[in-house]
Every structure is written in structure tokens, then in C-alpha cells.
Amino acid sequence: MRSCLALTLVFFVACGSDDQIAREDLVPRDRTPVAAPPVELTGVEHEIRMAGSVEEGFRFDPPEITVRAGDTVRWINTTGFPHNVAFYMDSVPRGAGTVLDGLMPAEGKLGPMIGRIMSQMGESFKIDFVNVPAGRYRYFSVPQEARGMVGTLIVEAQPVPGS
């Protein structure tokens, strides 16, 4: 009887509203959100190509890139196969999940920190990295993750004016 009751409780907790679960997942329970200092756009844009083929596998090119807070990152589909940009929720810096999710284009978004699918060659997706904490942001392409399409974005803080 106790195991049945525990199983029922787990079921009801797991079946909570999607909105509530999504928001809670954006900030892992063992991390306290930390606000990033406000920054402005720098005007610098970095490109990451979604490259590869069925035969050789798919990849982000470059697989790791370092940007400054305030820079823009544009991912470009160069294959014509379905790709997107999705951030691993458990690997973003403290306080970054909700901010990053809000910076991602809303149109066609698949979920929290999961961008739209792009299937056309030349299609792109961009994020202006303003007001996100410095740190490592690991990401992947949902349709191609099993084929090794993962990347890392390192965001450095903007230099303090006058220093």
C-alpha cells in the first residue's frame, strides 16, 4: 500500500503544469540565481555554422567559441538538414537559464532554451548575449545530438569602463 501511495504521489508531482516544470527547470534547485550586470550590445557578431553530412556526421563549426557579454551569436544552417540550438539546462551558469530563454527568438521555439528547427540551407538563428552571466554554455542540436552535434559557448564579462 505504501509503495502504491508513493508511486501515486510521484505521478501527480511529475504531471504538474508544464509551465511550472519549465520555469523550475531553468534554474537548477542547487543553484541560487545571480543577476548579471547590465550590458549593451557590442556590435560584434560571431557565426557558427551548422555543418556536416549524413556520411561524416553533423557538427557546429567552430565547436567551441568565446564571446563577450553583449556580443551576438548567429548559427547558420549550411546543410539543409534539420538543426536547432538547444542549451543543456544543467550546464548553464547560475541565473542564466531564465535570462537566456528570454533572449532566444520566441517564434517556433520548442521549449525552454530550445530554439526552432531550421531545415533550409542558409536559415539562421541569433541570440544577443546581453545580461547573461559569464561562463560556459553547452548546447546541442536536438535532431542531430545523437550524431555528436554539440558545442560550447564561453561568455566573458564585458570589461569595466576605465579599467
Wavefront OBJ file of the C-alpha trace (Angstrom):
o trace
v 0.000 0.000 0.000
v 2.828 2.428 0.900
v 4.590 1.867 -2.438
v 1.310 2.426 -4.294
v 0.785 5.705 -2.421
v 4.371 6.804 -3.102
v 4.006 5.934 -6.791
v 0.763 7.915 -7.000
v 2.444 10.912 -5.347
v 5.359 10.735 -7.799
v 2.871 10.576 -10.698
v 0.999 13.690 -9.547
v 4.209 15.642 -8.939
v 5.573 14.609 -12.345
v 2.342 15.599 -14.072
v 2.306 19.178 -12.752
v 1.719 22.008 -15.146
v 4.253 22.253 -17.977
v 4.697 25.959 -17.223
v 5.667 25.298 -13.632
v 8.059 22.491 -14.539
v 9.671 24.532 -17.307
v 10.330 27.511 -15.040
v 11.721 25.360 -12.241
v 13.993 23.513 -14.661
v 15.511 26.767 -15.888
v 17.142 27.342 -12.511
v 18.500 24.095 -11.039
v 17.499 23.670 -7.416
v 21.097 23.568 -6.166
v 21.926 26.955 -7.670
v 20.835 30.365 -6.496
v 20.088 32.754 -9.363
v 22.647 35.540 -9.669
v 21.869 38.663 -11.665
v 24.393 39.589 -14.337
v 25.500 43.199 -14.604
v 23.568 45.027 -17.339
v 25.457 45.256 -20.629
v 24.756 46.777 -24.004
v 25.214 45.256 -27.427
v 28.817 45.479 -28.588
v 28.036 45.307 -32.316
v 30.256 42.227 -32.640
v 28.636 39.242 -34.361
v 30.066 35.718 -34.347
v 28.949 32.987 -36.764
v 28.679 29.306 -36.016
v 27.962 27.053 -38.976
v 25.737 24.008 -38.643
v 27.791 21.782 -40.911
v 28.408 18.200 -41.969
v 26.552 15.429 -43.732
v 24.858 12.114 -43.065
v 28.058 10.315 -44.059
v 30.525 12.337 -41.968
v 28.203 13.393 -39.153
v 26.972 16.837 -38.190
v 28.793 19.463 -36.139
v 28.868 23.062 -35.044
v 31.798 24.841 -36.670
v 33.572 26.030 -34.599
v 32.599 23.554 -31.848
v 33.742 25.998 -29.140
v 33.773 29.770 -29.290
v 34.488 32.565 -26.809
v 32.426 35.764 -26.951
v 31.968 38.809 -24.732
v 28.767 39.694 -22.938
v 26.890 41.941 -25.368
v 28.092 40.099 -28.499
v 25.673 38.473 -30.933
v 25.975 34.841 -31.981
v 24.377 33.655 -35.223
v 24.028 29.956 -36.010
v 23.667 29.265 -39.749
v 22.326 26.047 -41.287
v 24.782 25.184 -44.079
v 23.480 21.661 -44.735
v 19.763 21.847 -45.481
v 19.193 19.134 -42.835
v 17.125 19.912 -39.720
v 19.113 21.604 -36.944
v 18.410 23.867 -33.997
v 20.103 25.295 -30.918
v 19.156 23.903 -27.516
v 21.059 24.619 -24.315
v 21.674 21.935 -21.700
v 19.713 23.235 -18.725
v 22.041 21.687 -16.181
v 25.182 23.293 -17.598
v 24.368 26.992 -17.908
v 25.828 29.354 -15.277
v 23.817 30.336 -12.215
v 20.976 32.681 -13.041
v 21.417 32.309 -16.795
v 18.562 29.953 -17.671
v 15.650 32.342 -17.446
v 17.598 35.220 -18.997
v 18.933 33.093 -21.871
v 15.493 31.625 -22.537
v 14.075 35.161 -22.773
v 16.773 36.188 -25.277
v 16.015 33.320 -27.669
v 13.631 34.145 -30.521
v 10.134 33.038 -29.481
v 8.893 32.112 -32.941
v 8.807 28.332 -33.347
v 10.569 27.687 -30.034
v 10.248 24.042 -28.949
v 10.564 24.668 -25.214
v 12.651 26.387 -22.561
v 16.093 27.133 -24.037
v 15.213 25.069 -27.144
v 15.162 27.042 -30.397
v 13.126 26.391 -33.522
v 14.045 23.763 -36.095
v 15.735 25.129 -39.222
v 15.636 22.852 -42.278
v 16.600 25.227 -45.085
v 20.165 25.922 -46.150
v 21.080 29.475 -45.180
v 18.431 29.719 -42.464
v 19.825 31.267 -39.281
v 19.108 31.810 -35.616
v 20.691 34.518 -33.458
v 20.973 35.453 -29.824
v 22.247 38.754 -28.428
v 24.108 37.738 -25.260
v 23.117 40.697 -23.099
v 22.575 40.453 -19.356
v 23.685 36.817 -19.081
v 26.305 35.757 -16.563
v 29.792 34.979 -17.806
v 30.512 31.274 -18.059
v 30.290 28.140 -20.211
v 27.088 27.407 -22.103
v 26.892 23.893 -23.549
v 24.394 23.384 -26.356
v 23.310 20.859 -28.975
v 21.045 20.319 -31.961
v 18.015 18.275 -30.915
v 17.688 16.406 -34.256
v 21.440 15.743 -34.521
v 22.627 15.345 -30.910
v 22.933 11.552 -31.283
v 25.308 12.193 -34.208
v 27.546 14.313 -31.994
v 26.281 17.794 -32.834
v 27.215 19.582 -29.606
v 29.004 22.836 -28.906
v 30.261 25.121 -26.174
v 29.882 28.875 -25.966
v 32.070 30.699 -23.440
v 30.760 34.126 -22.467
v 33.267 36.534 -20.911
v 32.198 39.592 -18.951
v 32.480 42.981 -20.637
v 35.480 44.938 -19.394
v 34.646 47.567 -16.809
v 34.936 51.043 -18.411
v 38.056 52.895 -17.325
v 39.952 49.811 -16.187
l 1 2 3 4 5 6 7 8 9 10 11 12 13 14 15 16 17 18 19 20 21 22 23 24 25 26 27 28 29 30 31 32 33 34 35 36 37 38 39 40 41 42 43 44 45 46 47 48 49 50 51 52 53 54 55 56 57 58 59 60 61 62 63 64 65 66 67 68 69 70 71 72 73 74 75 76 77 78 79 80 81 82 83 84 85 86 87 88 89 90 91 92 93 94 95 96 97 98 99 100 101 102 103 104 105 106 107 108 109 110 111 112 113 114 115 116 117 118 119 120 121 122 123 124 125 126 127 128 129 130 131 132 133 134 135 136 137 138 139 140 141 142 143 144 145 146 147 148 149 150 151 152 153 154 155 156 157 158 159 160 161 162 163
